[in-house]
Amino acid sequence: KSNLTMTDSKSHDLKTQESRVMAVDEWLDRWKEGKIGFHQDQVHKLLKKHLDAILDGRKKIRWFFPLCGKAVDMKWLADMGHSIVGVDVSEIAIKEFFTDQNLPYTEEPVPAIPGAKAFKSSDGKISLYNCNLYDFCSSIAGKFDGIWDRGSLVAINPSDRQRYATLIVSLMTKDCRYLLDTLLYNPSLYKGPPFYVPDDAVADLFGKMCNIQMLESVDALTERQKAWGIDYFTEKVHLLTLTS
């Protein structure tokens, strides 16, 4: 049951990138070397614009940020009274978040995940888990009323997408509103990440479990993307809700 609107003017072959794999160490190295062009210093414009669509009149909800990095969006939402849970494989990213935002925090082990650590703001509003995303589950920090997926589905290895979708859906409360940010370009011109995720891929991954509404499509081509050798770059946000 999907009310997905197909608005792609161009459709490309998903097979172009399906075997592309980024090892965890490559992501860790990017943070070590400061090669984080994907990080944004300002709150994401499309999150700001569509915040009401996620809140749907609700106040102080629980948010999940998959592959959170040091997204400033987390502090912005916490300042409104929401509680935030994020997961990232990079400890550097998580520590930089608290440092950049001048937030005191505590660090503790996560008994259910060997080697994992939880970094929690002293006010208790923000909890960031340093672990592999696929080791995370609802028994660790419950389920969520809102999810902001920016730079997450588009960053994971294409071969992991079904596993990822299953995890995300398992973290949704029945009234959860999931804002998904996807990117479109010609994948034969750039190998990713971020990866090409067309509307039909979103429908294949989530359509059986979720209603999918495309909220907005914007031209996001900047000099950064032109340097990758691509000729168009479209950013889309979709609102997903559980069908049952």
N, C-alpha and C positions, 0 to 999 in steps of 0.2 A: 504494500500500500504506500505508494510514493507520489507526491504531487510535485515532483521535480520538474522544473522548467528547463528545457534544453535551450540554452542561448549561445552555445559555442558556435561561432561562425566557422571555425575550422576544427576538424577532428583528426587527431594523429594516432599513430599506432602505439599502443601501450607497451608492445614488446620491445620497443627501442630501449627502454630503461629497466625492464623487468629483472634483469640479472645483475644490475648494479648494486654493489654492496659497499657500505661505509662501515669499517670496523669501529668498535667502541673507542679503541686507541686513537683513531683519526679525530674523533670528536674531542677527546681529552686533549690531544695535541693542539687543536684549534684554540681551546681555552687557555692552554699554557702559553701559546705564542701570541695570544691576543688577536687571532684571526677570526673575529666574530662580527663580520659585516652584517649578519642577520639580526644583531641586537639593535633595538631602537631606543634612543634616549628619551623619547616622548611617549606618552600613552597612545596606543594605537588608535588612529582616527576612526576605523570601522568599529572598534569596540565601543568608543565613546558614542558614536552615532546610533548604534543598535543596542546600547545597554538596556533601554527600557523593554526591548523585545525579549531580553533574557530575564530581566527582573519580573516583568509581568505583574507589577504592583506589589511584589514581595520586598520585604526589608530584611537586611542582615541575613543573607543566605550563605550557604557553604559552597565555595568555589573550588574547582580542580583545574590546575594548570599542568598538563602533560608536557614533559621536556621544557620545564619552566625557564631554564637559564637564569638570568638575573632581570627578568622582565619587570619594568617599572610599573606595569599595569597592576601587579600584585599589591604594591604599596597604595596605589590610587584607590583600589577597591577596599583594602583594609581600612583606609582612612574614612571610608563611608560607613564602617561598622560591620562589613562582611568578614567572614573567616576564610582563610586561604590555605589550601594544601597544594604543594607542587612536588614534582619529582624530576630530578636530573641526575645523570650519571657523573657530572662534573662537580666535585667538591669546590673547585676554584670558583665556578659560576655561583654556587649557593653562598659561599662566604663573601664574594664580591657584592652580591645583592644586599646583604645585611650591612656591609661596610659602606657601600654607595648610599644607602638610605639612612645611614646613621642609626641603625636599630640594634640595641643590645640583644644578644641571643644566647641560648644554651645549646649544648651539643650532647646527644645521648645515643646509645646503641638502639637498634631496632631488633628486639629478640627474635621476631619471626623471620628476619632476613639476615643470615650470617654476613657480617662485614658491612652491613648498611648502617648509616647514621641518620638521625633526625636532628635538624637544626630548627629551633623554635624561638620566635621572638619573645622577649620577656613579658610582653602584654598578652601572649597566648593567641594572638590573632593569625599569625602566619607560621605554618609548619612546612618545612621543605625537607624532603627525603632524598638522601644521596644514595641511589641504588639504580640497578637496571630497571627500567620501566616495567618489564614483563615479570619482575619479581614482586611487583606491587599488586595489592588486591583489596577488596572492600573490607576484609577482616582487619586490615592494618589501620585504616583511618575512616572507615564508614563509606557511605555513598554521598553523592553531591547533588545540589539543587541547580548548579550552573557549571558549565565547562567552557573555558576559552581555549580553543585549539588553534594557536597561531604558531607556525614554524614547527609543528609536531608531526601531524600526518604527512606533511610535505617533506619532512626530514627523515622519517624512518625508511629503512630499506623497502623497496616496493614488494619484495617477496614476503615481508612481515605484515602486510596490511590487514589480512583477514584476522590474524592473531590480535593485532592492535584494535580493530573494530570490536572484536569480542570483549576485550578488556574494557574498553571505554563504555560500552553498553552495560557491562556488569557493575560499573561505578555510578550509574545513573539512578537517582530516586525516580519514583513513578512520575513526578512532576518536573523532572530535570529539563532544563532548556540548554541545549548544547550548541554553541556558536562555533562553526567550523570555517576556517579560512583556507582557501585553496588557491593554487596558482596554475595559470595556463600559459603555455608558450610552445614553440616547436621543439619537441624533445630530440629531434634528429640533429639539432644545432647545438645543444648543450646537454651534457650527461647528468647534471644535477650533483648534489642537492643544491637548492630545493628541487624536489621532483615535480613533474607534470602530473596533476591529478584532475582529470576532466569530470564533468558532471555524471557521466555514465559510470565512472569508477566509484563515485560517492554513492550512487544508487545501488551498484552491485554490492558494496560493502555494508551499507546501512539500511537499504530499502525494505528488507524483510522485517526489520525490527523497529524502524523509525519512520515517522512522517518527515519529509525533507522539503524545506521551503527555501528557495534561493532569494535572499534579501537584497543583494546588491552585487553589481559587477562593475569594477573600475579599471581604467587604464593605469597600470602601475609601473610603466617603463621609465627607468631613470638611466643615467650614465653608467651606473653600476651593472645593470643588466645588459645594456648595449655592449659593454666590455666582454660579456660572455659570448657575444656573437649572435644574439637572438634579435628578431625583428619586431616582436610584440610580446607583451607581458601583461596578463590580465589577472587581477586579484578578485576573488569572489568570496562572499560570506553566505553561509547557509545556516538556517536554524533547524535543528533536529530535535524532535520530541518522540518519546516512546509511543508506539501504537497502542499498547495495552497496559 
